[in-house]
């Protein structure tokens, strides 16, 4: 596979699913979930592979299931 195809595959994005309830988590973590567009448990959203999104996933990763797209 050429480096161009690898770069395209890596840059597509993530499928993010909220797996655990944010009840009892810090307010900042709930705001991060809101920023990702997650409101309900088992809701799935698609987000691009950017440094900002990766940072948000890192912050609340214990509540999420993340799959590459």
C-alpha positions, 0 to 999 in steps of 0.5 A, spaced: 500 500 500 502 506 498 503 512 503 498 516 499 493 510 501 495 510 508 494 517 509 487 517 506 485 511 510 488 514 517 485 521 516 478 518 514 475 519 522 472 515 527 466 512 529 465 514 537 459 510 541 457 513 548 458 506 552 457 509 559 453 514 563 456 521 564 452 521 571 457 522 576 463 525 572 466 532 572 462 537 568 468 538 564 467 531 561 460 532 560 461 538 556 467 534 552 461 529 550 456 535 548 462 537 544 463 531 540 455 530 539 454 525 544 447 525 548 445 518 549 448 511 551 449 507 545 449 513 540 454 513 535 457 519 531 462 520 526 468 525 527 474 526 523 481 524 525 484 531 527 488 533 533 482 536 537 478 530 536 483 525 538 484 530 544 477 529 546 477 522 545 483 521 550 479 526 555 473 521 556 475 515 553 473 511 559 466 512 557 467 511 549 468 505 544 472 508 538 473 505 532 476 507 526 472 509 520 
